[in-house]
């Protein structure tokens, strides 16, 4: 009668199949909701709920407010957000206030272009007009970029964001500048600086980029000697003859500014006879080069050896570029002259070379730079023939004109194209020149030692960043901080109208700051030139008066002082910020300027010892590359907009599917639709950002697949925990072996990911997570527990053991993923069963928990290896049966394992014999010893066997046809062959229990 009742019954309704409201993909409306909860609302919550005594400060390196965001911006902001969320999970109160760099040339040029398009006449483009346009442009750009940054799921104080053009920021910047003035670290000097003719302003070294294959015209030029030491001039071989020194230069345009020629006092020189050019003095080591350039078969050596010390300070020569009446000029000794390039003699133009300037300054030689701000010669270049060079570009026709003049006067020996590395303006992408002008400088030399010492207390990621930053600081003695542009913070100096003498003191800067506070910074340009309000009262009695300067500050000084916006109490902290994180190019930029200004601030404040850097951890990331390894560039057309990744338009959609295939695609296959910010964040987290980072369709498809796997994992967990009550969790000792192995794997996962995140190595955390999700959880644990989870009764201790384990996995997985994919975690919370929501805190607000010590049972690793070794052989044998169409489901097989006697492996398998069918996903497992006869195997319809290497010996695994019928409910082959029952005894007991409820 029982059998008759059951035959027509569907057993599906009696199974505890996972059910969850968690969707296969999130809707746009829900994503917007989760985004707000996991960013703005979370940041506000932690600002009130987390203790102020445990702050974590990540100071934002301000992006430039010029144009749309690119994938590098996304990498940068997401890495910062992951760090902040990791610290939030450590119980810290996070302070992250985004900033923007709003001054500088690119915005000014774009503003000028906009004004031109509006038809504004060039003579109407006053600084005030330009500044108004630039400010509006920067404001609009910040608004757009902020919206995009928020879309990346970045948690921040967006309302409190700062901009370098904000009045409060500018006043803090001026206050730092005033401290440096008062400490004697700011001064004005006429000296060579990097000058951009294309931008019309001085540049700092940080604003240069070097082009490897720049082409210059190199020239060998001779200058006749006027005076020589008597022992040389009286030598009968050259007495009464003209001897010329030979120089080699890659910048012939600097020859009109020549003031000296340098030799190395330790080098040996020689005088040779050229048939065409007469007697020439050159370094011995460069004689072969000179001969090849002159194209002469042989140069006769007249005087074979003259030590450089015999020439330095003892010889003079004549420069024909200064006319026949010009005075002779000295030959000097200098350490920068080498024996392996040029002619061994270096032409010095102190107005156009840094080393030349230092060498000539020490000897009182005048600095001369006859080139204007447009990079064109002035009439002073050749005063005896002013029309020859005046108005010509030194990087173009002016350079050619100099060579033509040298050739016409017989001074040009040879010229040739020369490919070398040359500095370019990193904004205009045009070559720069070195030009002496009156500029304002910050004295780096006085603070360099303190700056370098402060780095000893800083953690660098990667470690190579330390030497990189140290080298930039070591090689810098002065920082040119003045720029000849309108859009920026003015250098608050005033100048005497007659003498041009500058006034820059603590008192004068304080007075100007007070006026700015009252009138606004634009008034520096808009007020009448005669307005006395800007002049210190003690100077107003001067009958001639003073004028306001027009120079603005280097934008690196702007952003470099941004540490001043951190207003968190510094008690117990040596550094304003815990972390600075930017691209590797910022070692020469923001990292350096922030370090130098903060050290200067401390020294000016009286901290003469133990000055600290503004950052405790300095982290750098590489550039983004396409999948061929090329740097991303709009001109190449290989850029990827972050939004196309988030909205799914970058990857091609999968073909439409129907029915079972559609359902399978939703649950298993990758879907290349709009996955939102989490897919972008998972890419950033999975990248080793300490190197250049590759991104492209293939990379992103892998990331899409990983993210989809995480969604499926959460869906399984939520479905399995639908009827779980956390207070009914079983103690660890009552869990089965596979459950304890799963918790050991979970413990390893949590510890590894937490350590990786503490070390800012998020890619290691993601790699470990992916391996766990695919192998240890999905392929091992979930396969092993499906029978217990689906077929056993709700009150079964075996099923509760599974749910207990899954509950811990669910809880810790949320915590692991909270910093990386916060929207996904927020979504899981939305669909978490009420009983668990009442038991657990919100995963994004949680202080991460430490796995129980008992989970970390290392003996379980050995047991897992033993089980895996046998399981691998079972799968191999099952596959052989499948190829012969003898096997479908793995449950359609019995297993016998012959184990070595008296071993730990044998003990493990015998102790957990009842659990082995679940572990191997088969219908029956029996154990024996090698050589033992098993009649069931020999009588089976089919059977396969294979030896198995175990940790403590060799065993044999047999897989054979089941000796029972299939249970209609659990699908195990557990119904006796002679029985008329449709389901196995175990299932019948479960069903009976259900019917009695």
Secondary structure, 3 states (H helix, E strand, C coil): CHHHHHHCCCCHHHCCCCCCCCCCCCCHHHHHHHHHHHHHHHHHHHHHHCCCCCEEEEECCCEECCCCCCHHHHHHHHHHHHHHHHHHHCCCEEECCCEEECCCHHHHHHHHHHHHHCCCCHHHCCHHHHHHHHHHHHHHHHHHHHHHHHHCCCCCCCCCCEECCCHHHHHHHHHHHHHHHHCCCEEEEEEEEEEECCCCEEECHHHEEEEEEEEEEEEEEEEEEEECCHHHHCCCCCCCCCEEEEEEECCHHHHHHCCEEEECCCCEEEEEEECCCEEEEEEHHHHHHHHHHHCCCCCEEEEEEEEHHHCCCCCEECCHHHCCCCCCEEEEECCCCCCCCCCCEEEECCCCCHHHHHHHHCCCCCCCCCECCCCEECCCCCHHHHHHCCCCECCCHHHHHHHHHHHHCCCEEEEEEEEEEEEEECCCCCECEEEEEEEEEEECCCCHHHHHHHHHHCEEECCHHHHHHHHHHHCCCEEECEECCCCCCECCCEEECCCCCEECCHHHHHHHHHHHHHHCCCHHHHCCCCCHHHCCHHHCCCCCCEEECCCEECHHHHHHCHHHHCCCCCCCCCCCEEEEEEEHHHHCCHHHHHHHHHHHHHHHCCCCCCCCCCEEEEEEECCEECCCCCECCCCCCCCCCHHHHHCCCCCCCCCCCCHHHHHHHHHCCCCCCCCCHHHHHHHHHHCCCCCCEECCHHHHHHHHHHHHHHHHHHHHHHHHCCCCCHHHCCCHHHCCHHHHHHHHHHHHHHHHHHHHHHCCCHHHHHHHHHHHHHHHHHHHHHHHHHHHHHHCCCCCHHHHHHHHHHHHHHHHHHHHHHCCCHHHHHHHHHCCCHHHHHHCCCCCCCCCCCCCHHHCCCHHHHHHHHHHHHHHHHHHHHHHHHHCCCCCCCCCCEEEEEECCCCHHHHHHHHCHHHHHHHHCCCEEEEEECCCCCHHHHHCCCEEEEEEEECCEEEEEEEECCCCEECCCCCCEEECCCCCCCCCHHHHHHHHHHHHC
